[in-house]
Structure formats: C-alpha cells, structure tokens
C-alpha cells in the first residue's frame, strides 16, 4: 500500500476586540503548513513567520489592559493520508488587569488548508480541523476559569468560531494559561503539496 507522509507546523494568530486597540500594527498572521509527499520521501518541518519560542503579544492602549500571548510555530509531527495529526499548539496566556470584575472570553477559528489552486483534492476544510483547549495549566490571581473543551473527548471542529476559554477575575491582575491541542484529519484523496491555513485566537 502506498502511504503518504505528512508534517504540520502551526502558528497561532491573535486579535483583541476593537474596543481595545493594539499598540502597534502587527505583521501578517503566520500560516499553518501541511506537507504531503510520497512514501520514503525525507520530510523537513516547514516553519511559519516566527521562529520557535517567539510569540505575539497584543498590548492595548489603556491603563487597564486585557492581553493575549500566543506561541510561535509548532511542529505537529508526521502522519499519513487518511490519518490524523494531533499535538499541543503550545501555551496561550491571557492577562486581565482591567478594573472591576469584567469577564472575558477567548474564541478560536480556522481557515481551510489549501495547496496549489485549491481544488477539492487540494483542500483540507476547516471541518477536518478540530481543537480542544485542555484545562488550566498555570494561573495567578483569584477568579473563575472555564475551559472550552477540558478533554480530548470534547474537541470541536473549527467550521466556525468556538469558545476556547472564559474567565472572570476577582482581583487585579489575573493570568490564565492553557495548552490547546489541534487535531487535523487528512482526507484519503488529498493531493500532495504544502497546505496552508490560519488558526486564530481572539479575546474580548
């Protein structure tokens, strides 16, 4: 049987609600890369626009900021046509230093992955991209914290924006971190190529 190898390297993009303006323009969101090649082909990880360990932080222009920090490129490993790839996307952190006791909600979304001209066999749709947040990994400051999908059994497809995490602080500041997992199902008829798409976390 002819197998098709795959390597994914992913990077997360971020945004905050329009009412909280970023301090500077951000570069274009790094893409998620999926490489499909013939059996026996040596594969090297593709990297996005940011190196390992680099992230993106949005700093609002206000005295009581709500910020989100995301990891840079992440290699999700290798798989085969008709199989799945599953790996941690790294750490996402929200810091809430606003006054009062307002809640926040982080959502996540994805585009289709495409290669070439994006024909049906050159597209891995967002319906094949699933996400689960996992529990809180680190935190500081009292408050309530609610994972969107605490376990793998609760993972959701990213055909539309879904809640990744939500919280409400009881004191200032409050920080909350989690390590989401991305699960990509590779169609059995997927054409060989480098597939690109974007995973975006937003906070409001």
N, C-alpha and C positions, 0 to 999 in steps of 0.2 A: 504494500500500500504506500502510495506517495504521501509523505507528510509535508506540511508547510510550517516552517518556523515563524515565530513572531517575537518581536521585542517592543515593548512600550516604554517610552519615557514621558512622564507627565509633569506639567507645571500648572499651578493654580493661579487664576486671576482674581482680583478683588475689586469691590466697589462699596461705597457707602451711600446712604440715602442723600438725595440732592440737597436736603436742608443742612447737611454737614459737608462743607466744601473741603476738598483736599488742598493741602498747602502748595502743591506744585503739580504740573501736568505729569502724568505717568506715561512711560513708554508703552508701546503696544503689548497686549497680553501675550505671554509665551504660549505656544501651542502644545498640544498633546500629540505625540508621534507614535504611530503603529507601523512597524515594518513587517511585511510578509515576503518570504523568499523561499526558493526551492529547498528540498531536503539536502542536507550536507553542506549548505552554504554557511560560512562563518559569519556571524552577525555581531555587529558592534552597536552599543547603545547610541541612539540619537539624543541630542540634548536640545533643550529649548533655549530661550533668550537669556536665561540666567544660569549661572554655574551652581554646582552643588553647594548647598548651605546658604545660598543667597535667597532672600525673600523680598516681599513687597509690603511696605507699611504705609497706610494712609493716615496722615495727621491732620485733623480738622482745624480750621481757623476759628477756634473758640476756646474759652477758658475751661470748659468742661467737656473734654473730648470723649468720643466713642471711637475706638480704633480697632482694626483687624490686621493681623500679621499672618502671612502665609508662607509656606515653603517654596523653594525653587524647584528645579527639575528633579524628578524622581523616576528611577528605572524600575518598572513594574515586573521585569523579568521576561521569560520566554514562554511560548505556548504553541499551539498548532491550530490550523484551520479546523473549524468545528468545535474547538475547545474554548476554555475561558482563561483569563488572566486576572489575578486578584492580588493586591498588595496595598500596604499602607501608603497614603499620599503624604505623610509627614505631619507635622504639628501645625494646627490652626489655633491662634490665640486672639481672644477678644479682651480688651481692657476698657472698662467703663468707669470714667472719672467724672461723670456728669453730676450735677447737683440733684437733690431729690431722690426719688425711688422709681425712676422710669424703667420699664422693661426694654429688652432688645431681642431681636430675632435675626438669626443668620440663615440665609437661604442659599441653595446651591443649584446650578443649572449646567447644562452641557449642550454643545452643538453636535451635529452629525460629524463623524470622521469621514473624510473623503481622500481619494487619491486620483491622479490623472484628471479626467474631465468630470468625475463624479457620477458616472453611470451607475445603475443599480448594483452591479457587481463590484463597483469601486466605491461603495458607500457602506459604512457601518453606522447605522442610525443610532440616535440617542436612546431608542428603545432597547438597544443592546448594551447600554452603559448603565450600570447600577451603582448605588452609593449607600454606605451606611456610616454613621458618624462614630459609633462606639461611645463609651462612657467618658466622663471627665477624666483626663489624665493628670493634670495639675491645676491647682487653683489657689487663689488668695482672696481674702475678704469674705465676709459672710453674705449669703444670699441663696436664692433658689436657682438651680441649674437643671435643665431638662434636655437630654439628648434627643435628637430627632429619631434616631434608629440605634438603640443601645446595643443590639446584637446583629450578627450576620443574617439571622432569620428575618429581621425586619427591614432588610435592604430594599430600596426603592429605585425604580428606573427613572432616568432623568429626561423623560419626554417633556416635562415642564418643570418649573422651579419648585423645589420642595424644601421644607424646613430642615436645616442641618442641626441647629441648636437654638435654644432660647433660655433666657435667664432674667432675673430681677435682683438687683443688689439691695443690701440692707445697710451698707456703709460704703464710704469712698476711700480708696478705689477698690474695684473688684476685677479680678482677672480670671479667665476661664480658658482652658486649653483642651483640645481633643485631637485624635489622630484618625481622620477618616480613611476608609478603605474604598477603592474603586474596583469594580468587577466588570470586565469587558468580555462579552460573548462574541467570538469571531465567527461570522457566518461560514457555512461549509463551502459556499461558492465564491468566497471573497477572492478578488483578483490580487495578484502580487503587487506590491507597491508600498509607498510610505504614506500612511493615512494621517491626516492632521485634523485636530478639533480643539476646542477650548472648554475647560472646566472653570466655572466662575463662582466664587463665594461673594455674597453681598450681605451687608449688615445695616439694620435700620432699627 
